[in-house]
Amino acid sequence: MNSNITKRILVVILIFSMLLTLAACKKEKASAVTAPISSVPVSYDAQIAEGIDLETIINNCFEGLIRIDKSGNIQNGVATSWEISDDGLTYTFHLRDAAWRVPKNASASLGEDFVESIKKTVTADDFAFAIKRAKDPITCAPGASYLNIVEDAYAKDDNTLIVKLSSPSEGFLTTLALPICMPCQEAFFEECAGRYGLSTSLLMSNGPYFLGLFDEENGLVTLKKNEDYKGDHPALYNTVRFSVRTEDNNLKFDIMSVTKDESKKLDESYSTSRYKNAVKTFCLNASHEPFVTYKSLRLAFAQSTNVDAIVADGQARAEGIVPACCNIHAGTSYRANANIVQGPGFDMDAALTAFKRVKSGEENVKTETVGEGEDSHEGEKKDVKEKFKLTLNLKLVCLEEDVPVIKQALQDWQKLFGVTLTLSLEPYETQTELDKIIGKGEYDIAYTTIVSSDFLASDFLKRFTTEDPNNIIFLESQEYDRLVNSTYTAKTKAELSNALTTCETSLLNNGYFIPVLAVDTYIAYNENAKDVTLRPSGTIMAFYK
């Protein structure tokens, strides 16, 4: 054979071998991805799931009727199409072929005979059962209020789901992407006998991944690629590892949330994306006296806080308490479609008037019924002014780095309240430490960053309702709860926008929050995680295409 031809053949073989090696390396590199998690969930039951970490896991292990993309828009999930009746009360969903992934170790928990009989096709009945189960008070689903307007959900056939509402809802389609609406097979659920989602053998998945393992002791959760998945959003990796982030954890994360300062210290292998999902604000503890009783006192603090003097050059003033990332519903920005909500504003004269109202006892008036008798059901009413002496011994908590920043506010408050106010300052080194204190309610005033884990404004505002575990101001107001509930029954985008603005205005005009800065957070990712997407809030990671 000609030597030149031989050399060419060898070169071609060498190049081909290099390409195969590179392809193999690339495949190996993308076979797994690692992300941080705050704690290891104990239950993976979608209908009772709560928190960012668990919602991310549910979003990757299940597929609902619809999905939400990185821009906040609605995409097809198991439903390929749907129709809405002219009166907005009936939704008809058409489902594609979808399959349940039955755990390989399910036989040990449920018996081989039952596992062999499991129906592996995802049907409309599975979605109907999930919605009904979430609505059932016995389930105690944290998101059950979202489904209050659902009157009925049933299967017309295996591939057709009918949902009937009591009133039209502008945001109902978006609700269907929540964990509470993920499918649940009734037969499998009942067979688990109260153990559903408590182990890997007691959870069927229809999403791109399935739950591989969770190890609370070692702080690890693993998702595995679901080979039975039939949808349009296949897994990007063979394995997704979530690990609890600790100081002595040397694990290098492929994708993680970082602050602006932390983003500057990352090595060159990381890129970052910015999310406008947080607000720095003063919070007044609505469960502590005197704030729980005296609205005028809360307003006195709000009106004597010169926010413009606190905001430094180059910083963005908050446009309200709701972060800019939040949407009215999927694909429609709340802040771009509603007025900026600033609250009472800086006005020392108004603050002084409010303070005098409290100090004089004018606001400390109650109405008593007197002279009740057989001929009088209500009796005669009179106002009774109680003896009152105002003394303010308050604790303000904040980060150590923010102490110089809030000195201006402290000086203004001291000018207004004088010797009436004794304010003890309790700074913390890290946001984690500060969050723990605030979460326990061990403060009167807090200056802190509130990060939105939600991409809907209604979800963000819901966290300040009476029963919400994330209610960091500990507000118990039936009126505010009613306002938030009205956002779930809004019939049009304009009505929903107005309802959301009314909720936000209520929080600010009652002096529970004094928003100061619009804060950005960052997602850092390396080459391995570049295709991972997140919702507009910078939360709920999608490890699928």
matplotlib code that plots the C-alpha trace (Angstrom):
import matplotlib.pyplot as plt

x = [0.0, 1.2, 2.9, 1.0, -2.3, -1.4, -0.5, -3.8, -5.7, -3.8, -4.6, -8.3, -8.3, -6.5, -9.0, -11.9, -10.5, -10.0, -13.6, -14.9, -12.8, -14.0, -17.6, -17.2, -15.6, -18.5, -21.0, -19.3, -19.1, -22.8, -23.8, -24.4, -24.9, -24.7, -26.7, -27.1, -30.2, -31.1, -32.3, -33.3, -37.1, -38.7, -41.8, -42.0, -45.8, -46.6, -49.9, -48.4, -45.0, -43.8, -40.6, -38.2, -36.1, -39.0, -40.8, -37.7, -37.6, -41.3, -41.0, -38.4, -39.9, -43.5, -45.1, -48.4, -50.9, -48.7, -45.2, -43.8, -40.7, -37.8, -39.7, -42.8, -44.8, -47.1, -45.9, -47.6, -47.0, -49.1, -51.9, -51.3, -54.2, -57.2, -60.4, -62.1, -65.8, -67.2, -68.3, -64.8, -66.1, -65.2, -61.7, -61.3, -57.8, -56.6, -53.8, -51.0, -49.6, -47.7, -46.3, -45.7, -42.3, -42.9, -40.1, -38.1, -38.1, -41.9, -42.6, -40.8, -43.2, -46.4, -46.2, -45.4, -49.0, -50.0, -47.0, -47.7, -51.2, -50.4, -51.7, -48.6, -50.5, -51.0, -54.7, -57.1, -58.3, -54.8, -55.1, -58.7, -57.8, -54.8, -57.0, -59.7, -57.2, -55.5, -58.9, -59.8, -59.2, -57.9, -54.9, -53.9, -52.3, -50.6, -51.7, -55.3, -56.6, -55.5, -58.2, -61.1, -62.7, -62.6, -66.1, -65.3, -62.6, -63.3, -62.2, -64.4, -62.2, -58.5, -57.2, -59.8, -60.0, -62.8, -62.4, -65.3, -64.9, -67.3, -66.2, -63.8, -60.1, -57.5, -54.6, -56.1, -53.8, -50.8, -52.1, -52.0, -48.2, -48.0, -47.1, -50.6, -51.8, -49.3, -50.9, -51.4, -52.7, -55.4, -54.8, -51.1, -51.8, -54.3, -52.1, -49.3, -51.7, -50.4, -46.8, -47.1, -43.9, -42.0, -39.6, -38.2, -40.3, -43.5, -43.4, -44.3, -43.0, -44.1, -41.5, -38.0, -36.5, -37.4, -36.3, -33.1, -32.4, -32.5, -30.2, -31.0, -28.0, -25.5, -27.6, -28.1, -30.9, -30.4, -32.6, -32.1, -33.1, -36.5, -36.2, -39.9, -40.6, -42.5, -42.8, -41.3, -38.9, -36.3, -33.7, -30.4, -28.4, -28.3, -28.1, -29.0, -27.4, -28.6, -26.4, -26.9, -24.5, -22.3, -19.0, -17.1, -18.7, -15.9, -18.3, -18.1, -21.6, -22.3, -25.1, -26.0, -27.5, -25.0, -25.1, -23.6, -20.4, -20.1, -20.4, -17.3, -15.2, -16.1, -13.4, -13.4, -15.2, -18.5, -20.8, -23.7, -27.3, -29.0, -32.6, -34.5, -36.2, -35.5, -36.4, -34.5, -37.0, -37.8, -40.4, -42.5, -43.5, -47.3, -47.6, -45.7, -47.1, -47.4, -47.4, -50.2, -52.6, -51.5, -51.7, -50.8, -47.5, -46.6, -47.3, -45.2, -42.2, -43.0, -43.5, -40.4, -38.1, -36.4, -35.8, -34.1, -31.4, -30.7, -30.5, -26.9, -25.7, -25.9, -28.6, -32.1, -35.0, -37.6, -40.8, -42.9, -42.7, -43.3, -40.0, -39.8, -39.6, -43.2, -45.9, -49.6, -49.9, -47.6, -45.9, -47.3, -45.1, -46.9, -44.7, -44.9, -48.7, -49.4, -48.7, -45.6, -46.6, -44.5, -46.7, -47.1, -43.8, -41.4, -43.4, -42.2, -45.2, -47.6, -45.4, -45.6, -49.4, -49.6, -47.3, -49.3, -52.5, -51.0, -49.3, -52.4, -54.4, -56.7, -56.2, -56.6, -60.4, -62.8, -66.5, -68.5, -72.2, -74.0, -77.6, -78.6, -82.1, -85.0, -86.2, -82.7, -80.7, -77.8, -78.0, -76.4, -72.9, -70.2, -66.5, -64.1, -60.6, -58.2, -55.2, -52.2, -48.5, -46.4, -43.0, -41.2, -38.5, -37.8, -35.3, -34.0, -32.2, -30.2, -26.9, -23.7, -22.9, -26.1, -25.6, -23.9, -26.6, -29.6, -28.1, -30.1, -33.3, -32.4, -31.6, -34.9, -36.8, -35.0, -35.9, -39.6, -40.0, -37.4, -37.0, -40.1, -38.1, -35.3, -34.0, -31.5, -29.6, -28.8, -26.7, -25.9, -23.0, -24.8, -28.3, -28.8, -28.4, -30.7, -33.4, -33.5, -34.1, -36.8, -38.4, -38.8, -40.3, -37.6, -37.6, -39.7, -38.2, -36.1, -34.0, -33.6, -33.7, -36.9, -36.2, -39.2, -39.3, -42.4, -42.8, -46.4, -47.2, -50.2, -47.9, -45.5, -48.3, -49.9, -46.9, -48.1, -51.6, -52.5, -51.8, -48.8, -45.6, -43.5, -45.3, -42.2, -44.2, -46.7, -49.7, -53.1, -55.6, -58.9, -59.2, -55.8, -56.5, -59.7, -57.8, -55.4, -58.1, -59.7, -56.7, -57.5, -61.0, -60.2, -61.9, -59.7, -56.1, -57.2, -59.2, -56.3, -53.8, -56.0, -56.5, -52.8, -52.1, -54.8, -53.0, -49.6, -51.1, -52.7, -49.4, -47.6, -50.4, -50.8, -47.1, -46.0, -43.2, -41.0, -39.4, -35.9, -33.9, -34.6, -32.0, -30.7, -29.5, -27.4, -27.3, -23.8, -23.2, -20.3, -20.1, -21.7, -24.9, -25.2, -28.4, -30.3, -33.1, -35.0, -38.3, -38.2, -37.8, -34.5, -35.9, -37.3, -34.5, -35.4, -32.8, -34.6, -34.7]
y = [0.0, 3.5, 5.1, 8.4, 6.6, 4.6, 7.9, 9.4, 6.4, 6.6, 10.3, 9.7, 7.0, 9.2, 12.1, 9.8, 8.3, 11.8, 12.8, 9.7, 10.5, 14.1, 13.0, 10.5, 13.2, 15.5, 12.9, 12.0, 15.6, 16.1, 12.8, 14.5, 17.9, 19.0, 21.8, 22.9, 22.3, 23.9, 20.6, 17.1, 16.8, 13.9, 13.5, 13.9, 13.9, 16.6, 17.5, 18.6, 19.8, 23.2, 25.2, 25.9, 22.8, 20.4, 22.3, 21.9, 18.2, 17.8, 19.9, 17.5, 14.2, 15.0, 16.6, 18.4, 19.5, 22.5, 23.7, 27.2, 28.2, 30.5, 33.5, 32.7, 31.6, 28.6, 25.5, 22.2, 19.5, 16.3, 18.4, 19.0, 21.5, 22.8, 24.8, 27.2, 27.7, 31.2, 31.8, 30.9, 28.1, 24.9, 23.8, 20.8, 19.4, 16.9, 14.7, 13.0, 9.5, 9.6, 6.8, 6.2, 5.0, 2.3, 2.1, -1.1, -1.7, -1.1, -4.9, -5.0, -2.4, -3.1, -6.7, -8.2, -9.0, -5.4, -4.0, -6.2, -5.0, -1.2, 0.7, 2.5, 4.9, 8.4, 9.2, 12.1, 10.3, 10.8, 14.6, 14.6, 12.6, 14.9, 18.1, 16.5, 15.2, 18.7, 20.3, 17.8, 19.4, 16.1, 16.4, 19.7, 20.8, 24.2, 25.4, 24.3, 27.9, 28.1, 25.5, 27.0, 28.0, 24.4, 22.9, 19.6, 17.7, 14.5, 12.4, 12.3, 9.5, 8.5, 11.4, 14.1, 16.0, 18.3, 21.0, 23.1, 26.4, 28.3, 31.6, 32.6, 32.9, 34.8, 32.8, 29.3, 27.9, 29.0, 27.3, 24.0, 24.1, 24.0, 20.8, 20.4, 19.7, 17.1, 13.7, 11.1, 7.6, 6.8, 3.0, 3.4, 6.2, 4.0, 1.0, 3.1, 3.4, 6.7, 6.2, 7.8, 9.7, 8.7, 6.5, 5.9, 2.8, 4.6, 7.3, 6.9, 9.6, 10.7, 13.5, 13.6, 12.2, 9.9, 10.0, 7.9, 8.3, 10.8, 10.6, 13.1, 12.1, 12.9, 15.8, 14.2, 13.8, 12.2, 12.2, 9.7, 10.0, 8.5, 6.2, 5.8, 9.5, 10.3, 14.1, 17.0, 17.9, 15.1, 15.0, 16.8, 14.6, 11.0, 12.1, 15.3, 15.5, 17.9, 18.4, 20.4, 23.3, 23.5, 25.2, 22.0, 20.7, 20.7, 19.7, 22.0, 22.9, 23.2, 25.7, 27.8, 31.0, 33.7, 37.3, 40.1, 40.1, 36.3, 36.5, 38.7, 36.1, 33.1, 31.5, 31.9, 28.6, 30.2, 32.5, 34.3, 35.3, 38.1, 38.0, 41.0, 38.9, 40.6, 43.7, 45.2, 46.5, 47.5, 45.0, 45.8, 42.8, 42.8, 40.4, 42.7, 45.5, 48.4, 47.6, 45.1, 47.7, 51.1, 51.7, 55.4, 54.3, 52.1, 55.0, 57.3, 55.0, 54.8, 58.5, 59.4, 57.1, 59.1, 56.2, 58.5, 59.4, 55.6, 54.7, 55.3, 56.3, 53.4, 51.6, 51.1, 52.2, 49.5, 50.0, 48.4, 45.3, 42.9, 42.2, 43.0, 39.4, 38.7, 38.2, 38.9, 35.5, 33.5, 35.7, 39.1, 41.2, 42.6, 45.7, 46.7, 46.5, 48.1, 51.4, 51.7, 51.3, 53.4, 53.6, 56.7, 58.3, 60.5, 63.3, 64.4, 66.6, 63.7, 61.4, 63.8, 64.0, 60.2, 60.0, 62.6, 60.6, 57.6, 59.6, 61.5, 58.3, 59.3, 56.0, 54.1, 54.4, 51.5, 51.3, 49.7, 48.8, 49.9, 49.9, 46.6, 45.4, 43.3, 46.0, 46.8, 44.3, 46.7, 49.1, 52.5, 52.8, 55.1, 55.7, 54.9, 56.3, 54.1, 55.5, 55.2, 55.9, 55.3, 53.7, 52.2, 49.7, 48.1, 45.8, 46.3, 43.4, 43.7, 42.6, 44.1, 45.5, 47.4, 49.2, 52.3, 52.4, 52.6, 55.2, 57.9, 56.2, 55.8, 59.5, 60.5, 58.2, 59.6, 63.1, 62.2, 60.0, 61.5, 59.9, 57.9, 55.5, 53.2, 51.2, 48.4, 47.4, 43.7, 43.1, 39.6, 38.6, 36.5, 36.5, 33.0, 34.0, 37.0, 34.9, 32.5, 35.3, 36.9, 33.5, 33.1, 36.5, 37.7, 41.3, 44.4, 46.0, 44.2, 45.5, 42.5, 41.2, 39.3, 37.1, 35.9, 32.2, 32.7, 34.1, 35.1, 38.3, 36.5, 33.8, 36.4, 38.4, 35.2, 34.6, 37.4, 35.8, 34.5, 30.8, 31.0, 29.6, 32.2, 35.1, 36.9, 39.9, 37.5, 39.5, 38.2, 40.1, 38.7, 41.7, 41.1, 37.4, 38.3, 40.7, 37.9, 35.4, 37.9, 37.6, 33.9, 34.7, 37.7, 37.2, 39.5, 40.6, 44.1, 42.9, 40.6, 43.5, 45.8, 43.1, 42.5, 46.3, 46.5, 43.8, 45.5, 48.9, 47.5, 46.2, 49.5, 51.9, 50.0, 50.5, 46.8, 47.3, 50.2, 49.1, 50.6, 48.8, 46.6, 43.9, 41.4, 37.9, 35.8, 32.3, 31.0, 28.1, 26.4, 24.9, 21.7, 23.5, 26.1, 24.5, 24.5, 27.0, 28.7, 30.6, 34.4, 34.4, 32.7, 29.6, 26.2, 24.8, 22.8, 20.1, 19.2, 20.6]
z = [0.0, -0.8, 2.3, 1.8, 1.7, 4.8, 6.6, 5.6, 6.9, 10.2, 10.5, 9.8, 12.5, 14.9, 14.4, 14.7, 17.9, 19.3, 18.4, 20.2, 23.2, 23.3, 22.9, 25.7, 28.0, 27.2, 28.0, 31.2, 32.2, 31.7, 33.4, 36.8, 38.3, 41.9, 43.6, 47.2, 49.3, 52.7, 54.3, 53.3, 53.1, 54.9, 52.7, 48.9, 48.7, 46.1, 47.6, 50.9, 49.5, 50.7, 50.3, 47.4, 47.8, 47.8, 45.0, 42.8, 43.5, 42.8, 39.6, 38.2, 39.4, 38.3, 35.3, 35.7, 33.1, 32.3, 33.0, 33.6, 31.6, 32.5, 31.2, 33.4, 30.4, 30.3, 28.4, 27.7, 30.3, 30.1, 28.6, 24.9, 24.6, 26.5, 26.0, 28.3, 28.2, 27.3, 30.9, 32.1, 34.4, 32.6, 31.6, 29.3, 29.1, 26.5, 27.7, 25.7, 26.5, 29.8, 32.0, 35.7, 36.7, 39.3, 41.9, 41.5, 45.2, 45.5, 45.8, 49.2, 50.6, 48.8, 47.7, 44.3, 43.4, 43.8, 41.9, 39.0, 38.8, 38.9, 35.9, 34.4, 32.2, 33.6, 33.1, 33.7, 36.8, 38.4, 38.0, 39.2, 42.3, 43.1, 42.9, 45.1, 47.6, 47.8, 48.5, 51.2, 54.6, 55.9, 53.6, 55.1, 51.8, 52.4, 49.0, 49.3, 49.2, 45.6, 44.7, 46.6, 43.4, 42.0, 42.3, 40.6, 38.7, 36.9, 33.9, 30.8, 29.6, 30.2, 28.1, 28.9, 32.2, 33.1, 35.8, 36.8, 38.7, 40.9, 39.3, 36.5, 37.6, 35.6, 37.2, 37.3, 34.6, 36.5, 39.6, 37.8, 37.7, 41.5, 43.4, 44.7, 41.2, 40.3, 39.4, 42.0, 41.3, 43.8, 43.9, 44.6, 47.2, 49.1, 49.0, 50.7, 53.7, 55.1, 54.0, 50.5, 49.6, 52.8, 51.0, 47.5, 47.2, 47.9, 45.2, 41.6, 39.2, 35.7, 35.3, 33.8, 37.0, 39.9, 43.5, 43.8, 47.5, 50.4, 53.3, 56.1, 58.2, 55.4, 53.9, 50.4, 48.0, 44.6, 41.5, 38.7, 35.0, 34.3, 31.3, 31.2, 30.7, 27.5, 27.5, 25.7, 28.6, 28.9, 31.6, 30.9, 33.3, 34.4, 38.0, 40.0, 43.4, 46.1, 49.1, 52.3, 52.2, 55.3, 56.3, 56.2, 53.0, 50.4, 47.6, 44.6, 43.4, 39.7, 40.3, 43.4, 44.6, 45.7, 46.8, 44.8, 46.9, 46.8, 43.0, 42.8, 44.6, 42.4, 40.3, 36.5, 35.9, 37.0, 35.1, 36.8, 36.0, 37.9, 39.3, 40.7, 43.4, 46.7, 48.7, 51.7, 54.2, 57.7, 59.2, 62.2, 64.3, 64.2, 67.2, 69.6, 71.6, 70.9, 67.2, 67.4, 68.8, 67.5, 63.8, 64.4, 66.0, 63.0, 60.7, 62.9, 62.3, 58.6, 58.1, 60.0, 57.9, 55.2, 52.7, 50.2, 52.7, 53.3, 49.6, 48.4, 44.9, 42.5, 44.6, 43.4, 45.7, 46.3, 44.3, 47.0, 49.1, 46.2, 44.3, 40.6, 39.5, 40.5, 37.9, 37.9, 36.2, 33.9, 31.5, 32.8, 35.1, 38.1, 38.6, 34.9, 35.0, 38.3, 40.0, 42.1, 45.7, 48.1, 51.2, 53.4, 52.5, 54.5, 56.3, 59.7, 60.4, 59.6, 61.8, 64.7, 64.3, 64.4, 67.4, 69.3, 68.6, 70.4, 73.1, 74.1, 74.4, 71.5, 69.8, 73.0, 73.1, 73.3, 73.1, 76.0, 76.1, 79.2, 80.5, 78.9, 80.0, 78.9, 76.5, 75.0, 73.0, 72.4, 75.3, 75.4, 74.1, 75.4, 74.7, 77.5, 77.5, 79.5, 81.4, 79.2, 79.4, 76.3, 76.8, 73.8, 74.7, 71.3, 69.8, 66.3, 64.6, 61.4, 59.8, 61.2, 57.7, 57.8, 61.1, 59.5, 56.7, 59.1, 61.4, 59.5, 60.3, 64.0, 64.2, 62.7, 65.0, 68.0, 66.9, 66.8, 69.8, 72.1, 75.6, 74.9, 72.7, 74.0, 71.1, 71.5, 68.4, 67.9, 64.8, 63.3, 61.2, 58.6, 57.0, 58.1, 61.8, 61.3, 59.5, 62.5, 64.9, 62.7, 62.1, 65.9, 66.2, 68.6, 67.4, 67.4, 64.3, 61.7, 58.8, 56.5, 53.0, 51.9, 48.9, 46.8, 46.4, 44.2, 40.7, 41.3, 43.3, 44.9, 46.3, 47.7, 49.3, 50.7, 53.0, 55.3, 55.8, 59.3, 58.7, 56.5, 58.2, 56.3, 57.9, 59.3, 60.6, 62.4, 61.1, 62.1, 60.1, 58.7, 56.5, 54.9, 54.6, 52.7, 50.4, 49.5, 48.9, 46.5, 44.2, 43.6, 42.3, 40.1, 36.7, 34.5, 34.4, 35.4, 38.3, 39.5, 39.1, 41.2, 43.8, 44.1, 44.4, 47.1, 49.2, 48.8, 49.6, 52.8, 54.1, 53.5, 54.5, 57.8, 58.4, 58.6, 56.1, 55.1, 51.8, 51.2, 48.5, 45.4, 45.8, 43.2, 43.8, 41.5, 40.3, 39.7, 37.3, 35.6, 32.2, 33.4, 34.5, 31.8, 30.4, 33.8, 33.8, 36.6, 36.9, 36.9, 40.7, 40.4, 42.2, 41.2, 39.1, 35.9, 35.2, 32.0, 28.4]

ax = plt.figure().add_subplot(projection="3d")
ax.plot(x, y, z, "-o")
ax.set_aspect("equal")
plt.show()
